[in-house]
Every structure is written in C-alpha cells, then in structure tokens.
Amino acid sequence: MGRRGGRSRSEKKRAAVRRNGVRGGRPRNIDLFARRVRRLQEELGPELPEIDPDDLNLIIDCLLRPVTQRKLFVYPLKGGGYAF
C-alpha cells in the first residue's frame, strides 16, 4: 500500500513529472529548442562554409542555452591564450 494511502511519490516529485512529461523523460520544450538550432544552422551554414556543420551545431547549441546550462569547451593554446 505504501505511504499516504497508496501514493508512493511526494507532491514535489509528482509536480516535477507534470513539468517534465513522463518520469525521466525530456523536457517538453526540447523539440522547440532542437527546431531553433536546426533553423539557425540552415541559415548560417551557407554563410559559414569553412565551419564544419557539426561544430556549427555545437556552437549554436551552446549559445542558445541559458547561461546556467551552457557547456563551454575551453582549452589552452600552445602560443598562449585560450580557445573554445
């Protein structure tokens, strides 16, 4: 039976499930985000032919995410300075 008359999840966890869809699933807006990335890649791709499409996708993905979710790959250069 469990606690609270059969409810095995706390109210906080059930609210998170409602926000994120199925438990452990992707957030609802991931499809919109992917669509924005694809659209920008289609727009910028012809203007930047020297950039690999996969690298451009990574750059656009990083720039569109909120600051708290950005993933920057920073590494030191041999001549000094940093690149990402």
N, C-alpha and C positions, 0 to 999 in steps of 0.2 A: 504494500500500500504506500509506504513512504511517508514523508512528512507533509504537513498542510493538507491533509485529506486527499492525497494522491498526486499532488504537484511535486515533481522532483526537481524543478528548476526555480530559482529565485525570480522575483519580479524583474530584477536588474538584467538577468540573463535572458529572460523572455523578451524584454524590450530590445535588447541587442539583436535577437533573432528577427524581430519585426523590422528593425532598421536595416539589417544586412541581408535579408532574404533567408534562405534555408540556413540552418546552423552550419557554420564552416564554409558557407558559400561566399561568392564575391559580392562586393557592394553593388547596389543597383545601378549606380552611375558609371560603372566600369565600361559598359558598352558605349555610352556617350563620350567618355574620355578617349576610348580607342578610335571612335569615329573622328574626333577632333584631331588626333595625332595623324591618322591616315589622310585626312583632308589637307592638313598643313604640309605633310610630306609630298603629296601630289602637287601642291602649289609651289613649294620650294625646290623640289627635285630638279626641274628643268633649269632653274636659275643657278643652281649649285652643282653642276655635273661632276666636279672634281671630288666631291664628298661621297663616300660610299653610302648607299641607301640605308644599310644597317646602322652606320654611325649617325646618319642624319636622324634616323628614327630614335636612337638613344638620346641625342641632343634635344630633340623636340619633346620627348617624353620627360626628360629632366626639367626642362624649362616650364612645362605646363603644370607640373605637380606643385602643390603647396610647399612652401619653404620647409616645413617640418618633415615632408616626405621625400624631399629631393635626395638623389644619390649622386654625389659627385666623385669622380674617379680622379683624384689629384696625385700626381707623381712628380718627383724632382727631375729636372733635366740635367744632363752632364755639364752643360755650359753655364749652369746656374739658372735660377728661376723655377717656375712650376708650370705644368700643363695639365689639362683635364681632357 
